[in-house]
Amino acid sequence: MNEIGNLIKTIQGKTKYVFSEEFVKNNMYLMGLVVLLCIAIIENRYACDKQFNQIKKLKLELQDKKNDALAVNAELSQISRQSNVKVLISESGVDVAESTLPPFMIKK
């Protein structure tokens, strides 16, 4: 029992020392360093969250642009098919006809 009583007195004495003016004066620079490190960690976390949100936003924007490019490419290939070109030429009234001769190579 005596050991437990001594332990309790020691703990009470150390808690009084931790909250004393002498302890604060002796460890002022260490406390300041701890506070600055906490602020740096919080700032770093905020900056990382901001960058992750930016990355998510840019990935979504990139996916939208890819989908738009795919749609435009499909529309272009639909318009440029030979059958559609024939219809557009005949509707516009241009006097152009499809060649009946097969292509051939011109040799030098």
C-alpha positions as CSV (number, residue, x, y, z in Angstrom):
1,M,0.0,0.0,0.0
2,N,2.9,2.3,0.8
3,E,4.2,2.0,-2.8
4,I,0.8,2.9,-4.3
5,G,0.6,5.9,-2.0
6,N,4.1,7.0,-3.1
7,L,3.1,6.5,-6.7
8,I,0.0,8.7,-6.3
9,K,2.0,11.4,-4.6
10,T,4.6,11.3,-7.4
11,I,1.9,11.6,-10.1
12,Q,0.3,14.5,-8.2
13,G,3.6,16.2,-7.9
14,K,4.4,15.8,-11.6
15,T,1.0,17.1,-12.7
16,K,1.5,20.1,-10.5
17,Y,4.9,20.6,-12.2
18,V,3.5,20.3,-15.7
19,F,1.0,23.1,-15.1
20,S,3.5,25.2,-13.2
21,E,5.1,28.4,-14.5
22,E,8.6,26.9,-14.3
23,F,7.7,24.0,-16.7
24,V,6.2,26.4,-19.2
25,K,9.3,28.7,-19.1
26,N,11.6,25.7,-19.5
27,N,9.7,24.2,-22.4
28,M,8.4,27.3,-24.2
29,Y,10.4,26.6,-27.4
30,L,9.4,23.0,-27.5
31,M,5.7,23.9,-27.1
32,G,6.0,26.5,-29.9
33,L,7.6,23.9,-32.1
34,V,4.8,21.5,-31.5
35,V,2.2,24.2,-32.2
36,L,4.0,25.1,-35.5
37,L,4.2,21.5,-36.5
38,C,0.5,21.0,-35.9
39,I,-0.3,24.0,-38.0
40,A,2.0,22.7,-40.8
41,I,0.3,19.3,-40.7
42,I,-3.2,20.9,-40.9
43,E,-2.1,23.1,-43.8
44,N,-0.6,20.2,-45.6
45,R,-3.7,18.1,-45.2
46,Y,-5.8,21.0,-46.5
47,A,-3.6,21.4,-49.6
48,C,-3.7,17.7,-50.3
49,D,-7.5,17.6,-50.1
50,K,-7.6,20.6,-52.4
51,Q,-5.4,18.9,-55.0
52,F,-7.3,15.7,-54.8
53,N,-10.6,17.6,-55.5
54,Q,-8.9,19.3,-58.4
55,I,-7.7,15.9,-59.8
56,K,-11.3,14.5,-59.5
57,K,-12.7,17.6,-61.3
58,L,-10.1,17.3,-64.1
59,K,-10.7,13.6,-64.6
60,L,-14.4,14.2,-65.0
61,E,-13.8,17.0,-67.4
62,L,-11.4,14.8,-69.4
63,Q,-14.0,12.0,-69.6
64,D,-16.6,14.5,-70.8
65,K,-14.2,15.8,-73.5
66,K,-13.4,12.2,-74.6
67,N,-17.1,11.5,-74.9
68,D,-17.7,14.7,-76.9
69,A,-14.8,13.8,-79.2
70,L,-16.2,10.3,-79.7
71,A,-19.6,11.6,-80.6
72,V,-18.2,14.2,-83.1
73,N,-16.0,11.4,-84.6
74,A,-19.0,9.1,-85.0
75,E,-21.0,11.9,-86.6
76,L,-18.2,12.8,-89.0
77,S,-17.8,9.2,-90.1
78,Q,-21.6,9.0,-90.6
79,I,-21.6,12.1,-92.8
80,S,-18.5,11.2,-94.8
81,R,-19.8,7.7,-95.9
82,Q,-20.0,7.3,-99.6
83,S,-23.7,6.8,-99.7
84,N,-24.4,9.9,-97.7
85,V,-22.0,11.9,-99.9
86,K,-24.0,10.8,-103.0
87,V,-27.2,11.9,-101.4
88,L,-25.8,15.3,-100.4
89,I,-24.4,15.9,-103.9
90,S,-27.7,14.9,-105.6
91,E,-29.7,17.2,-103.2
92,S,-27.4,20.1,-103.8
93,G,-27.7,19.9,-107.5
94,V,-24.0,19.8,-108.3
95,D,-23.3,18.3,-111.7
96,V,-20.8,15.6,-110.5
97,A,-21.1,11.9,-111.2
98,E,-19.3,8.9,-109.7
99,S,-16.5,7.5,-111.8
100,T,-17.2,4.2,-113.5
101,L,-13.5,3.5,-114.2
102,P,-11.4,1.8,-111.6
103,P,-8.4,3.6,-110.2
104,F,-5.1,2.9,-111.8
105,M,-1.4,3.7,-111.2
106,I,0.5,6.1,-113.3
107,K,4.1,4.9,-113.8
108,K,7.0,7.2,-114.3
